Amino acid sequence: MGNSSSTGAGLMRRQVFDDEVLGHDDITVSRSRKMVSKYLKRIGQQANLNLSLDAYGYCYIPFKKFLIIIGVPDDNNGLLHFQTMVFDLDSSRGVTKIHKRVAAANLTAVSLGKHGSYLHMEGDEISLSLAKRIKGLTYREMMDSLEDFMQTAVKTNANLEAIC
């Protein structure tokens, strides 16, 4: 085979494959997901929840009135993503298109919480997001990031409800 070569001598024989054959991206995503899933299981045990990533690399955690989404997507960018909707700019609340445009313009480059969560607007929804580098991520860092993200979501929602 053109993509493999045999190395070693005697009984210690192993195959070495090019990254294309092994799907290096898949291995990295797979390992990242395995580690994050292991951390989620530990977090879940403390909260009496059964948490882990699904086959697509996502975990959904109900928290108060939020649905926290944690994901290791297939894009292999090496990031762990946290996301939740914190406010719905529903037109029934008297929020006009002008209000929405002003809100969207003011939400860019806003960093919140201790870990740098940020707000963005999609349609009528204001969402909170956080991205953490997976490489070198410890259980404690993931736990702290998740706790801060959840508290930031609660505070941000309360602040937005107060002004709308």
C-alpha positions in Angstrom: 0.0 0.0 0.0 1.3 3.5 -0.8 0.0 5.0 2.4 1.5 2.6 4.9 4.9 1.4 5.8 6.0 -1.3 8.2 8.5 -0.5 10.9 10.1 -2.4 13.7 11.8 -5.8 13.9 10.9 -9.3 15.0 7.7 -9.5 17.2 7.5 -5.7 17.6 6.0 -4.9 14.3 3.5 -2.0 13.8 1.9 -0.2 10.9 2.4 3.5 10.4 -0.2 5.3 8.3 -0.4 8.7 6.8 -2.8 11.2 8.4 -5.1 10.9 5.3 -5.6 7.2 5.9 -6.2 7.4 9.6 -8.4 10.5 9.3 -6.3 12.5 11.7 -9.1 15.0 12.1 -11.5 12.2 13.2 -9.0 11.0 15.8 -8.6 14.4 17.3 -12.3 15.0 17.4 -12.9 11.6 18.8 -10.3 12.0 21.6 -11.6 15.5 22.4 -15.2 14.2 22.6 -14.1 11.3 24.8 -12.3 13.6 27.2 -15.2 16.1 27.4 -17.7 13.3 27.8 -15.7 11.9 30.7 -15.7 15.4 32.3 -19.5 15.7 31.7 -20.1 12.4 33.4 -18.2 13.6 36.5 -20.1 16.8 36.5 -23.4 14.9 36.1 -22.6 12.6 39.0 -22.3 15.6 41.3 -25.6 17.0 40.1 -27.4 13.6 39.9 -27.7 13.9 36.1 -26.7 11.5 33.4 -24.5 13.8 31.2 -22.5 12.9 28.1 -22.0 13.9 24.6 -24.3 12.4 22.0 -23.2 10.8 18.7 -23.0 14.3 17.1 -20.8 15.7 19.9 -23.4 17.7 21.9 -24.9 17.6 25.4 -28.0 19.4 26.4 -28.4 20.4 30.1 -31.6 21.9 31.4 -30.8 24.7 33.9 -33.5 26.9 35.4 -35.2 28.4 32.3 -32.3 27.7 30.0 -31.1 24.9 27.8 -27.3 24.9 28.0 -25.7 23.3 24.9 -22.2 22.0 25.2 -20.5 20.8 22.0 -17.4 19.5 20.4 -18.4 19.9 16.7 -17.0 18.0 13.7 -15.1 21.1 12.4 -12.1 20.0 14.5 -11.1 23.5 15.5 -10.0 22.3 18.9 -12.7 24.2 20.8 -15.3 23.3 23.3 -18.5 25.3 22.8 -21.1 26.4 25.4 -24.3 28.1 24.2 -27.7 29.1 25.4 -30.5 31.6 24.5 -30.7 34.2 27.2 -33.5 36.4 25.8 -36.1 36.4 23.1 -36.9 39.7 21.6 -40.5 38.8 20.9 -42.5 41.5 19.1 -45.4 40.9 21.5 -43.4 42.6 24.2 -43.5 45.8 22.2 -39.9 45.5 20.9 -39.8 47.0 17.4 -37.4 46.3 14.5 -35.5 49.5 15.4 -35.1 48.2 19.0 -33.8 44.9 17.6 -31.3 46.7 15.3 -30.0 48.8 18.2 -29.7 45.8 20.4 -27.9 43.8 17.8 -25.4 46.7 17.2 -24.7 47.0 20.9 -24.2 43.3 21.5 -21.1 43.0 19.4 -17.8 42.5 21.2 -19.4 42.3 24.6 -17.5 40.1 27.0 -19.2 38.8 30.1 -18.4 36.6 33.0 -15.0 35.6 34.3 -14.3 33.4 31.3 -15.2 35.7 28.4 -18.7 34.7 27.4 -20.1 36.8 24.6 -23.5 37.8 23.3 -24.8 37.6 19.8 -28.1 37.9 18.1 -29.8 35.5 15.7 -33.1 36.6 14.5 -35.2 37.5 17.6 -33.0 35.6 20.0 -30.1 36.9 22.0 -27.7 34.0 22.8 -24.7 33.7 25.1 -21.7 31.7 23.9 -18.3 30.7 25.2 -15.5 28.8 23.5 -12.7 27.1 25.4 -9.6 25.5 23.9 -9.8 21.7 24.5 -6.0 21.1 24.4 -4.8 21.2 28.0 -8.3 21.7 29.4 -8.6 20.2 32.9 -11.7 19.0 34.6 -11.6 21.9 37.1 -11.3 24.4 34.3 -14.3 22.9 32.5 -16.3 22.9 35.7 -15.4 26.5 36.5 -16.2 27.5 32.9 -19.6 25.8 33.0 -20.5 27.3 36.4 -19.5 30.8 35.3 -21.4 30.3 32.0 -24.6 29.3 33.8 -24.4 32.2 36.3 -23.6 34.6 33.4 -26.7 33.4 31.6 -28.9 34.0 34.6 -27.5 37.5 35.2 -27.6 38.5 31.6 -31.2 37.3 31.3 -32.2 39.4 34.4 -30.4 42.5 33.0 -32.1 42.1 29.6 -35.6 41.6 31.2 -35.1 44.7 33.3 -34.5 46.9 30.3 -37.0 45.4 27.8 
